[in-house]
Amino acid sequence: MNNAASILFIDDEPGSREGLTLLLEREGYQVEAVAAGEEALSLLSIKSYDVIITDLFLPGVSGIDILKHVKEHSLPCNVILITGNASAETAVKAMKEGAFDYITKPVNFDKLKVLIAKAIEKSRLVAENLYLRQQLRGKYKFDNIIGNSPAIQPVFARMEKILVTDSTVLILGESGTGKELVARAIHYNGLRKEKPFIAINCGAIPAELLESELFGHMRGSFTGAVADKPGKFELANKGTIFLDEIGTMPLQLQMKLLRVLQEQEVERVGSTRRTKLDVRVISATHANLEEMVHSDNFREDLYYRLNVIPIQLPPLRERREDIPLLTRHFLRKICTDMRRPMMEITPEAVRALETYKWPGNVREMENVIERTIALTDNDIIDIQDLPSQIGGISQEGGLLPTLQIPEEGLDLAEAIAHIEQALIKQAMDKSSNIKARAASLLKINRTTLVEKIKRYDM
């Protein structure tokens, strides 16, 4: 029990009010007892309580009136009603109005203590969930998507227009441009912000398991299905599902997804029962779905179903004006997360960031800033503190190192290894961590890539 828990107790019978108040205070609760409903409403306008215990039948403002006031004003507390009428009709009415529970007279104090403990736990959980939702809305506000450049402004304009709709959205852009951040911003600022946001990366799950992850399965429907399991669509009901890297979805599964979107119902693997859904779908991909449609690698009907409202995110190299803003944003965020004083960055280092091509886009930039902050002992970040692929590679000359050898010299093998790690990192980011694709980008075998990742402990 939390001894700091506060209770508002309303009872017009002096003996009952004083007796229960004394017993509750002996249990360690902070109790404020009043005789009338009007007095209780006055207190509720200026104070908050963990639990309200009220007699149902009061002169003037009744216990039901107090309960309605709590619900109408969304007060973060639960209401327990005390009644001398043990009829089922009274209980049903109280529960329909939103009472946590009720107890009949004469009050069984042991039972009341159990109800109070449960009501307090529920109130605390509700308050915690509300706080977390507020934190999420703050985290995914539009102003947390950083940028003033002409390339990013159409994105903001399109997002603003679709907040009051439930239309299906397709977010397009290279890996690392912030597609999931945009999807979350649309959800947490839209009509479904109080409901679940469920994200799934279709490219990160083996094809044979993706159907179960999306639509759920029944016990025994395949080897390893030891219990019934709801899919992501069911978990997202009333809210939003975000299908990242939708272009990687196998064709046979695309057909099932299309049916779910058309009929707004889902059927678990191994079941014949269909469940109705109310889900907003936001999908994203770095692939060119139109080309995939033309090459018969993506269903045309599904493409049009997903592409109701497209949002094209520009790569970072097309919005270089935003790099100084992003740099300051990540410096503040990461220094705060690492609990270290705010660091400065030299103009030369900022220019190096502005001229780098950023193949991994904003995600790569955040990772670079974080790594630089972690490895820099000084309070000022200079160009030599940046990774070699930024401070030591010419943009015009592709991957040729510039002549910036320090006076004390350098370890050539170590420098080459550093560049190799950076290129592997970029390839993995660009391929959404799919090793076969990354190896193809680097023109090496997948086994060679895996060996290098293990050697560098990446």
C-alpha positions in Angstrom: 0.0 0.0 0.0 1.1 3.6 -0.7 0.6 5.6 2.5 0.5 8.8 0.5 -2.7 7.7 -1.2 -5.5 10.3 -0.8 -9.2 9.5 -0.4 -12.3 11.8 -0.6 -15.1 10.3 1.5 -18.6 11.5 1.2 -21.4 10.3 3.6 -24.2 12.3 5.2 -24.5 10.0 8.2 -22.1 11.4 10.9 -21.5 8.0 12.7 -20.7 6.1 9.5 -18.5 9.0 8.2 -16.5 9.4 11.3 -16.1 5.6 11.9 -14.8 4.8 8.4 -12.6 7.9 8.3 -10.9 6.7 11.5 -10.4 3.2 10.1 -9.0 4.5 6.8 -6.6 6.9 8.5 -5.3 4.0 10.7 -4.5 2.2 7.4 -2.3 5.1 6.5 -4.5 6.9 4.0 -4.9 10.6 3.8 -8.7 11.1 4.2 -10.8 14.1 3.6 -14.4 13.5 4.7 -17.4 15.7 3.9 -21.2 15.3 4.5 -22.6 16.7 1.2 -22.1 16.2 -2.5 -21.9 20.0 -3.2 -19.0 20.3 -0.8 -17.3 17.4 -2.6 -17.7 19.0 -6.0 -16.1 22.2 -4.6 -13.1 20.2 -3.3 -12.8 18.4 -6.7 -12.4 21.7 -8.5 -9.2 22.6 -6.5 -7.8 19.2 -5.4 -7.1 15.8 -6.8 -7.6 12.4 -5.1 -6.6 8.8 -5.8 -10.0 7.4 -4.8 -13.4 8.8 -4.1 -15.7 6.8 -1.8 -19.3 8.1 -1.8 -22.7 7.2 -0.5 -25.0 6.6 -3.4 -28.0 8.3 -1.9 -27.1 11.9 -0.7 -29.5 14.9 -0.4 -29.0 17.3 -3.3 -26.0 16.1 -5.3 -26.0 12.3 -5.3 -23.2 9.8 -5.6 -24.2 9.2 -9.2 -23.9 13.0 -9.8 -20.4 13.0 -8.3 -19.5 10.0 -10.5 -20.7 11.8 -13.6 -18.7 14.9 -12.7 -15.5 12.8 -12.4 -16.1 11.1 -15.8 -17.1 14.4 -17.6 -14.0 16.2 -16.4 -11.7 13.1 -16.9 -10.4 13.3 -13.3 -7.6 10.8 -12.7 -9.4 8.9 -9.9 -11.7 6.0 -9.4 -15.1 6.1 -7.6 -16.4 3.4 -5.2 -20.1 3.7 -4.3 -21.7 2.7 -1.0 -25.3 1.8 -1.1 -27.9 0.4 1.3 -29.8 -0.9 -1.7 -28.3 -4.2 -2.8 -30.5 -4.5 -5.9 -29.0 -5.6 -9.2 -30.5 -2.5 -10.8 -28.5 -0.2 -8.6 -25.3 -2.0 -9.2 -25.8 -2.1 -13.0 -26.6 1.6 -13.1 -23.5 2.5 -11.1 -21.2 0.4 -13.2 -22.7 1.8 -16.5 -21.9 5.3 -15.3 -18.3 4.2 -14.8 -18.0 3.3 -11.1 -15.0 1.3 -10.2 -17.1 -0.9 -8.0 -19.8 -0.7 -5.2 -20.2 -2.0 -1.7 -23.3 -2.4 0.3 -24.1 -1.4 3.9 -23.2 -2.4 6.5 -19.7 -2.0 5.0 -17.3 -4.9 5.3 -14.1 -3.0 5.9 -11.8 -5.8 4.8 -13.6 -5.9 1.5 -13.5 -2.1 1.2 -9.7 -2.1 1.8 -9.2 -4.6 -1.1 -11.4 -2.4 -3.4 -9.4 0.7 -2.4 -6.1 -0.9 -3.1 -7.3 -2.1 -6.6 -8.8 1.3 -7.3 -5.5 3.1 -6.4 -3.5 0.8 -8.6 -5.8 1.4 -11.5 -5.7 5.2 -11.0 -1.9 5.1 -10.9 -1.8 3.0 -14.1 -4.2 5.4 -15.9 -2.2 8.4 -14.8 1.1 6.7 -16.0 -0.4 5.8 -19.4 -1.7 9.4 -19.8 1.8 10.7 -18.9 3.4 8.3 -21.5 0.9 9.4 -24.2 1.7 13.0 -23.5 5.4 12.3 -23.7 4.9 10.5 -27.0 2.9 13.4 -28.4 5.7 15.7 -27.3 8.3 13.5 -28.8 6.5 13.3 -32.2 5.4 16.9 -32.5 5.9 18.4 -36.0 8.5 20.8 -34.7 10.7 17.8 -33.8 11.0 17.1 -37.5 13.8 19.5 -38.1 14.1 21.6 -41.2 13.4 25.0 -42.9 14.6 24.1 -46.4 12.4 24.4 -49.5 12.7 20.6 -50.0 11.1 19.8 -46.6 8.3 22.4 -46.5 6.0 20.4 -48.9 6.2 17.5 -46.4 5.0 19.6 -43.5 2.2 21.0 -45.7 1.0 17.6 -46.7 1.2 16.2 -43.2 -0.9 19.1 -41.8 -3.6 18.5 -44.4 -4.0 14.8 -43.6 -4.2 15.0 -39.8 -8.0 15.3 -39.9 -8.4 12.3 -42.2 -8.1 8.6 -41.9 -6.8 8.1 -45.4 -4.1 5.5 -46.2 -0.6 7.1 -46.5 2.5 5.9 -48.4 5.7 7.5 -47.3 8.5 7.3 -49.9 12.2 8.1 -49.4 15.7 6.7 -49.1 16.7 4.7 -46.0 17.4 7.0 -43.0 15.2 10.0 -44.2 12.9 9.7 -41.2 9.9 7.8 -42.6 8.9 6.2 -39.3 9.3 9.6 -37.5 6.8 11.1 -40.0 4.4 8.2 -39.6 4.5 8.6 -35.8 4.0 12.3 -36.1 0.9 11.8 -38.3 -0.5 9.3 -35.7 0.2 11.2 -32.5 -1.1 14.5 -33.9 -4.2 12.9 -35.6 -7.6 11.6 -34.8 -6.3 8.3 -33.4 -3.6 9.7 -31.1 -5.1 8.0 -28.0 -5.1 4.6 -29.7 -2.2 2.2 -30.4 0.5 2.8 -33.0 2.0 -0.5 -34.1 5.1 -0.6 -36.3 6.5 -3.6 -38.2 9.4 -3.8 -40.5 8.3 -6.1 -43.3 11.9 -6.5 -44.5 13.3 -7.6 -41.2 11.1 -10.7 -40.7 11.5 -13.9 -42.7 8.7 -14.3 -45.3 7.5 -17.5 -43.7 6.9 -15.7 -40.4 5.6 -12.4 -41.7 2.0 -13.6 -42.3 1.8 -14.8 -38.6 3.2 -11.5 -37.4 0.8 -9.4 -39.4 -2.4 -11.4 -39.0 -1.8 -13.7 -36.0 -2.1 -17.5 -35.7 -4.0 -20.2 -33.8 -2.4 -22.7 -31.6 -1.1 -25.7 -33.6 -1.4 -24.0 -37.0 2.3 -24.6 -37.6 5.3 -26.0 -35.8 6.1 -23.7 -32.9 2.6 -22.2 -32.6 2.1 -23.3 -29.0 -0.6 -20.7 -28.2 -3.0 -18.4 -29.9 -1.4 -15.1 -30.9 -3.0 -11.9 -32.2 -1.3 -10.2 -35.1 -0.1 -6.6 -35.5 -3.3 -5.7 -37.3 -5.4 -6.8 -34.3 -3.1 -5.1 -31.9 -3.5 -1.9 -33.9 -7.3 -2.0 -33.9 -8.8 1.6 -33.5 -5.3 2.9 -34.0 -2.6 2.9 -36.7 -0.4 0.2 -38.2 2.9 1.3 -39.8 4.1 -1.2 -42.5 7.8 -0.2 -43.0 9.7 -1.5 -46.1 6.4 -2.7 -47.7 8.3 -3.3 -51.0 9.9 -6.4 -49.5 6.6 -8.2 -48.9 6.3 -11.4 -50.9 3.7 -11.5 -53.6 1.5 -14.2 -52.1 1.3 -12.2 -48.9 0.6 -9.0 -50.8 -2.7 -10.6 -52.0 -3.7 -11.4 -48.4 -2.8 -7.8 -47.3 -4.9 -6.4 -50.1 -7.9 -8.5 -48.9 -7.5 -7.2 -45.3 -7.4 -3.6 -46.6 -10.4 -4.0 -48.8 -12.6 -5.9 -46.3 -11.2 -4.4 -43.1 -11.2 -7.8 -41.4 -8.4 -10.2 -40.6 -8.2 -14.0 -40.4 -5.5 -15.6 -38.3 -3.3 -18.4 -39.7 -5.1 -21.7 -39.0 -8.5 -20.1 -38.3 -11.7 -19.7 -40.3 -13.0 -16.9 -38.1 -12.7 -13.3 -39.3 -12.3 -10.3 -37.0 -13.5 -6.9 -38.0 -10.9 -4.1 -37.9 -10.8 -0.4 -37.7 -7.2 0.4 -38.6 -5.4 3.3 -40.3 -2.6 2.0 -42.5 0.6 4.0 -43.1 3.2 2.2 -45.2 6.7 3.2 -46.2 9.4 2.1 -48.6 12.8 3.2 -50.1 12.0 1.2 -53.2 10.4 2.5 -56.4 7.1 0.7 -56.2 6.0 1.9 -59.7 9.0 0.1 -61.2 8.3 -2.9 -59.1 4.7 -2.9 -60.4 6.0 -2.7 -64.0 8.4 -5.6 -63.4 5.6 -7.7 -61.7 7.3 -7.7 -58.3 4.5 -5.7 -56.6 0.8 -6.0 -57.1 -0.7 -3.0 -59.0 -4.0 -3.1 -57.1 -2.2 -3.1 -53.7 0.0 -0.2 -54.8 -3.0 1.9 -55.6 -4.7 0.9 -52.4 -1.6 2.0 -50.4 -0.8 5.1 -52.4 -3.9 7.1 -51.6 -1.9 10.0 -50.1 1.9 9.8 -51.0 4.5 11.7 -49.0 8.0 12.0 -50.6 10.8 12.6 -48.1 13.8 14.3 -49.7 17.3 12.9 -49.0 19.6 15.0 -46.8 21.8 15.9 -49.7 18.9 17.8 -51.2 18.3 19.8 -48.1 21.8 20.8 -47.0 20.4 24.1 -45.6 19.0 22.0 -42.8 22.3 20.4 -41.7 23.3 23.2 -39.3 19.8 23.0 -37.7 20.0 19.3 -37.4 23.5 19.5 -36.0 22.4 21.8 -33.2 19.3 19.6 -32.6 21.4 16.4 -32.3 24.0 18.1 -30.2 21.4 19.2 -27.6 19.6 15.9 -27.7 22.6 13.6 -27.4 24.5 15.8 -24.8 21.3 15.7 -22.7 20.9 12.0 -23.1 24.6 11.4 -22.2 24.3 13.9 -19.2 27.2 16.0 -20.4 27.5 19.8 -20.9 26.4 21.2 -24.2 29.2 20.9 -26.8 30.1 23.4 -29.5 31.1 22.6 -33.0 33.5 24.7 -35.2 32.4 26.3 -38.5 34.9 24.1 -40.3 33.3 20.9 -38.9 29.9 22.2 -39.8 31.1 22.8 -43.4 32.4 19.3 -43.5 29.0 18.0 -42.5 27.3 20.2 -45.1 29.5 18.9 -47.9 29.3 15.2 -47.1 26.9 13.3 -49.3 25.1 11.5 -46.4 24.1 8.2 -48.1 22.5 7.1 -44.8 20.6 10.5 -44.5 19.4 11.8 -41.2 19.8 8.5 -39.4 23.5 8.4 -40.4 23.9 12.0 -39.3 22.5 11.3 -35.8 24.8 8.3 -35.5 27.8 10.3 -36.5 27.0 13.1 -34.0 26.5 10.6 -31.2 29.7 8.7 -32.0 31.6 12.0 -32.2 30.3 13.3 -28.9 31.1 10.0 -27.2 34.7 9.9 -28.5 35.6 13.6 -28.1 37.2 14.6 -24.8 37.0 18.4 -25.5 33.9 20.6 -25.3 34.4 21.7 -28.9 34.0 19.4 -31.9 36.5 20.2 -34.7 36.9 18.7 -38.1 39.5 16.1 -37.0 37.0 14.8 -34.4 34.6 13.7 -37.2 34.8 10.3 -38.7 37.3 10.0 -41.6 34.7 9.5 -44.2 33.4 13.0 -43.5 36.5 14.9 -42.5 39.0 13.0 -44.7 37.2 12.0 -48.0 36.8 14.3 -51.0 33.2 14.6 -52.3 34.3 15.4 -55.8 36.9 12.6 -55.8 34.5 9.9 -54.6 36.3 7.7 -52.1 39.9 9.1 -52.6 41.4 10.3 -49.3 42.5 13.9 -49.1 46.0 14.8 -48.0 45.3 15.5 -44.3 47.9 13.3 -42.6 48.7 14.7 -39.2 52.2 15.8 -38.3 52.8 12.7 -36.1 51.7 10.4 -39.0 49.0 7.7 -39.0 48.5 4.0 -39.0 47.6 3.2 -42.6 46.0 -0.2 -41.8 44.0 1.4 -39.1 42.8 4.2 -41.4 41.8 1.8 -44.1 40.0 -0.4 -41.5 38.1 2.7 -40.3 37.0 3.6 -43.9 36.0 0.0 -44.5 33.8 0.0 -41.4 32.2 3.3 -42.4 31.4 1.9 -45.8 29.9 -1.3 -44.4 27.8 0.8 -42.0 26.5 2.9 -44.9 25.7 -0.2 -46.9 23.9 -1.8 -44.0 21.9 1.4 -43.4 21.1 1.8 -47.1 19.9 -1.8 -47.3 17.9 -1.7 -44.1 20.3 -4.1 -42.4 19.7 -6.9 -45.0 23.2 -8.4 -45.4 22.6 -9.8 -48.9 21.7 -6.4 -50.2 24.6 -4.7 -48.4 27.0 -7.2 -49.9 25.6 -6.5 -53.3 26.2 -2.7 -52.8 29.8 -3.4 -51.8 30.3 -5.9 -54.6 31.4 -8.6 -52.2 30.1 -12.0 -51.2 27.6 -12.1 -48.3 29.9 -14.5 -46.4 32.8 -12.0 -46.8 30.6 -9.2 -45.4 29.5 -11.4 -42.4 33.2 -12.1 -41.7 34.1 -8.4 -41.8 31.2 -7.5 -39.5 32.3 -10.1 -37.0 36.0 -9.0 -37.3 35.1 -5.4 -36.6 32.6 -6.3 -33.9 29.9 -4.2 -35.6 
